[in-house]
Structure formats: C-alpha cells, structure tokens
Amino acid sequence: MNSKPSGLDTIRDVVDAHLCCGCGACAYLEPDQFRMDEVPGVGRRPLQIVGVTGGPTPEAVAACPGRRLAHPPEVLVDSPFGGAWGPVLGVYECWATDDELRYRGSSGGVISALAVHALESGSAVGTLGVRARRDAPLLNETVLNRSREDVLNSAGSRYAPASPCQRLDLVENAEGPCVVVGKPCDIAATRSAATLRPALGDKVALTIGIFCAGTPSTQATEQVIASLGLDPASTVRVDYRGEGWPGSFRVETSDGRRGETTYAEAWGGTLAKHRQWRCQICPDHTGEFADLSVGDPWYREVAEDEPGRSLVVVRTSRGQAALDRALRDGALQGGPIATQYLPEAQPHLQMARGAVWARVLTMRLAGLRTPLYENLPSARLWWALSFKRKRSSVLGTVRRIVSRGLRRPEPGRGDLEQP
C-alpha cells in the first residue's frame, strides 16, 4: 500500500484540506517555520511565519497525525477484536487512592495518580500536559508538571483546543525522563517525533492517551457559558466535568456568579456539534499509540454519587510495567477485567470508528484529500452498523462537504509576521 497520502506534501496542504488536529508537533519540529495560534471557530493551527526560508519541512510533515496514522503490523498480532481497538495487552478498571486526585479527576483520577506516582517514585522528573491558562481560562496552555500540586492544578478534562506537542521541547530539554499525557493524536505525534528526534525519544519514559471523541472550538465553550446567562468574557474558571463522576459543566465569573449544567447537556447539546472536521474522520479515539490509555468504564450503569473509576487499556510492555508499579505501590487500586468490556464501555466510540471508514471513502470518491490509515481496521465495524447509521455515515458526509466548505481551504488568519 502507498505510504504517502496523495496531495498532502506540506503542512499547509494538511491545514487547507481541513485535516489538521492542532497537536503542535510541526511547531516543535520546525519552530522557525511554524507558530501555533488560535483560529476563532476552528481551533489551534500552525501558522507559517513570514520572513524565514519557507523551505521544505520534511520532519513536520512526517510526524503529522492529521496526514497519516499507521501501526506496524506486528503490534496487532494476537490483538483482540481483530485489531479494531489497536494493540491491547490487557484491560483494567482502576482508581486513585489519593481521594483529592480521584475527586478532581474526570473519572477515577488514574492519569493524575500515574503522573504523581512517576514523579514521587523518581521514574520521571516531569509530566507534560495541559491546563487552563491563568490569564484566559477558556484557553489551554502546556506545562511540565513537577509536583503533586502541579498535577492537581492540571487535573480534569479540557474540552477545548490544545497543542501539547508544541512544547515537547520541555521534555527534550528536561534533566531526566518525563511522562507525556495527551489526546490520541497528540500521543501519535509524540511517538513519531520521538523517532525523528532521538534526544526526545530518550526522555519520553511513558505516554498516556486520553479517550477522546473530538475537540470542540473555543467558541463552543463560549456558547455553553452564554446559554447559562453568563458572559464568557468575564469567566475566571470553567470545569467541563469532574468533582463527581462524571461531574457537571461548571463556570464562575469575575463578579462571583456561577452557572452549571450537566456534562451530558454541555457535551451532547453544544460541544460535540462544534468539533473540528479531522476529529470526525479519526479512527483512533482511544489512544492506540500510547503505552497506557484511559477512559470511562461505561459498560454498566453508574449509581448516583458513585466515586469515579477509570478504564485503563495496556498497549505496551512499558505501560504494563508502569501500571503494575502504581498498583504495587498503592497509588492505584483496582485490577484487570475481561477484555470484552472494552467495546461495551465505549459503544459510541466503536460506532464512530465504523462510520469513519465510510466518511473517508465518501471524501475520496468526492475528490477530496484524505489521511492515510494503515493497520487501523474499521470496515468491519461499518458493516456491523445499523442501516440508518450506514446511510448517515455516507449522506452526512456529503452534506458536510457542502456545509463545512470542505472543498475550500480551511479559514485561517493568514501568515504570521516574524517577531
């Protein structure tokens, strides 16, 4: 199979084709060429800096997850579900023993607990992740957490554009190994960048992927806040979930006013409708390229006020070793569960992966540029969908080609002036 996506030879090609996921890997690999910035109504995008050479950026293109995702075939050997959930060495249900981390986290606080355990055990000197910007809480910033307090301040989901890979330099320049936490696309990009930059690869001790259904625009968050009768411009804090399982969408303004709605209403009512297009044609919603990936165990009903729990998928032997240490040392509680619970826990993500196969095929038939996916099987999942969902995956894509203007370059802000 051809390993080069046709017509996606530059980062600009990827952005113009509506395929950028905003991870920031290109800005890390080619910092003289690209700077990540917020494009209103779209997301984080690499804007090319005017005044530099403007030459080719082969490393940036090679690492771009919006352009290509590929598993080596050997990692799917003996993988359950025909490889449709990526490499799976085991499935666990766990939770943090630190009550504050568990409460503040989006489910069982497992990612935060793993991060703190890595720092306190000495297996890592920092954990790369995102948190709300102090001066603009609707936006995200990437930080290298170095203490439990730092991790706690970054706990909880952030359903807003983020570019953690832009600051992989923090990992590369750290004095020791680090943990990298991110969305599936962020982790795939980190893995590619670490191959291209051995100095980075030597510092990445563990990668943790977050189950993800897509990234909404910042304007989507503003709409949710406005629907609560509050002014988005006066927001001083916003929590998308957490402080309960799954917790509520909560916002606080500078004049002390507060608003709240359910997680389901915020996500299903507004946020999900404003996801970037690349997310809607992504086959990897569960962090298949990570050492460990973490999500919600929705395979059963959750009782009211039940403490959060996390589903943990072990992808690599390195991930298994890190999880075993955290369980052994008491940072986590829980244990393995039947592998069959993985698709039962995330049925919507399984249906989304099936729909992706038809969406990408429809785009190709319409003459649009598409990513290349290798060894991420999804056709079988499409055939398992109901007739209604099959039809929607095709006709819905045709409608979006028109409504989203997918034949035209993605709206942007032009080139940045060199500082």
C-alpha positions, 0 to 999 in steps of 0.5 A, spaced: 500 500 500 502 507 498 505 510 504 504 517 502 497 520 502 496 523 495 496 531 495 498 532 502 506 534 501 506 540 506 503 542 512 499 547 509 496 542 504 494 538 511 491 545 514 487 547 507 484 540 506 481 541 513 485 535 516 489 538 521 488 536 529 492 542 532 497 537 536 503 542 535 508 537 533 510 541 526 511 547 531 516 543 535 519 540 529 520 546 525 519 552 530 522 557 525 517 555 520 511 554 524 507 558 530 501 555 533 495 560 534 488 560 535 483 560 529 476 563 532 471 557 530 476 552 528 481 551 533 489 551 534 493 551 527 500 552 525 501 558 522 507 559 517 511 565 519 513 570 514 520 572 513 524 565 514 526 560 508 519 557 507 523 551 505 521 544 505 519 541 512 520 534 511 520 532 519 513 536 520 510 533 515 512 526 517 510 526 524 503 529 522 497 525 525 492 529 521 496 526 514 497 519 516 496 514 522 499 507 521 501 501 526 506 496 524 503 490 523 506 486 528 503 490 534 496 487 532 498 480 532 494 476 537 490 483 538 483 482 540 477 484 536 481 483 530 485 489 531 479 494 531 481 497 538 489 497 536 494 493 540 491 491 547 495 487 552 490 487 557 484 491 560 483 494 567 478 498 571 482 502 576 482 508 581 486 513 585 487 512 592 489 519 593 481 521 594 483 529 592 486 526 585 480 521 584 475 527 586 478 532 581 479 527 576 474 526 570 473 519 572 477 515 577 483 520 577 488 514 574 492 519 569 493 524 575 495 518 580 500 515 574 503 522 573 504 523 581 506 516 582 512 517 576 514 523 579 514 521 587 517 514 585 523 518 581 521 514 574 520 521 571 522 528 573 516 531 569 509 530 566 507 534 560 500 536 559 495 541 559 491 546 563 487 552 563 491 558 562 491 563 568 490 569 564 484 566 559 481 560 562 477 558 556 484 557 553 489 551 554 496 552 555 502 546 556 506 545 562 511 540 565 508 538 571 513 537 577 509 536 583 503 533 586 500 540 586 502 541 579 498 535 577 492 537 581 492 544 578 492 540 571 487 535 573 480 534 569 478 534 562 479 540 557 474 540 552 477 545 548 483 546 543 490 544 545 497 543 542 501 539 547 506 537 542 508 544 541 512 544 547 515 537 547 521 541 547 520 541 555 521 534 555 527 534 550 530 539 554 528 536 561 534 533 566 531 526 566 525 522 563 518 525 563 511 522 562 507 525 556 499 525 557 495 527 551 489 526 546 490 520 541 493 524 536 497 528 540 500 521 543 501 519 535 505 525 534 509 524 540 511 517 538 513 519 531 517 525 533 520 521 538 523 517 532 525 523 528 528 526 534 532 521 538 534 526 544 526 526 545 525 519 544 530 518 550 526 522 555 519 520 553 519 514 559 511 513 558 505 516 554 498 516 556 492 517 551 486 520 553 479 517 550 477 522 546 471 523 541 473 530 538 475 537 540 470 542 540 472 550 538 473 555 543 467 558 541 463 552 543 465 553 550 463 560 549 456 558 547 455 553 553 457 559 558 452 564 554 446 559 554 447 559 562 446 567 562 453 568 563 458 572 559 464 568 557 468 574 557 468 575 564 469 567 566 475 566 571 474 558 571 470 553 567 470 545 569 467 541 563 466 535 568 469 532 574 468 533 582 463 527 581 463 522 576 462 524 571 461 531 574 457 537 571 459 543 566 461 548 571 463 556 570 464 562 575 465 569 573 469 575 575 463 578 579 462 571 583 456 568 579 456 561 577 452 557 572 452 549 571 449 544 567 450 537 566 456 534 562 451 530 558 447 537 556 454 541 555 457 535 551 451 532 547 447 539 546 453 544 544 460 541 544 460 535 540 456 539 534 462 544 534 468 539 533 473 540 528 472 536 521 479 531 522 476 529 529 470 526 525 474 522 520 479 519 526 479 512 527 483 512 533 479 515 539 482 511 544 489 512 544 492 506 540 499 509 540 500 510 547 503 505 552 497 506 557 490 509 555 484 511 559 477 512 559 470 511 562 468 504 564 461 505 561 459 498 560 454 498 566 450 503 569 453 508 574 449 509 581 448 516 583 454 519 587 458 513 585 466 515 586 469 515 579 473 509 576 477 509 570 478 504 564 485 503 563 487 499 556 495 496 556 498 497 549 505 496 551 510 492 555 512 499 558 505 501 560 504 494 563 510 495 567 508 502 569 501 500 571 503 494 575 508 499 579 502 504 581 498 498 583 504 495 587 505 501 590 498 503 592 497 509 588 492 505 584 487 500 586 483 496 582 485 490 577 484 487 570 477 485 567 475 481 561 477 484 555 470 484 552 468 490 556 472 494 552 467 495 546 461 495 551 464 501 555 465 505 549 459 503 544 459 510 541 466 510 540 466 503 536 460 506 532 464 512 530 470 508 528 465 504 523 462 510 520 469 513 519 471 508 514 465 510 510 466 518 511 473 517 508 471 513 502 465 518 501 471 524 501 475 520 496 470 518 491 468 526 492 475 528 490 477 530 496 484 529 500 484 524 505 489 521 511 492 515 510 490 509 515 494 503 515 493 497 520 487 501 523 481 496 521 474 499 521 470 496 515 468 491 519 465 495 524 461 499 518 458 493 516 456 491 523 452 498 523 445 499 523 442 501 516 440 508 518 447 509 521 450 506 514 446 511 510 448 517 515 455 515 515 455 516 507 449 522 506 452 526 512 458 526 509 456 529 503 452 534 506 458 536 510 462 537 504 457 542 502 456 545 509 463 545 512 466 548 505 470 542 505 472 543 498 475 550 500 481 551 504 480 551 511 479 559 514 485 561 517 488 568 519 493 568 514 501 568 515 504 570 521 509 576 521 516 574 524 517 577 531 
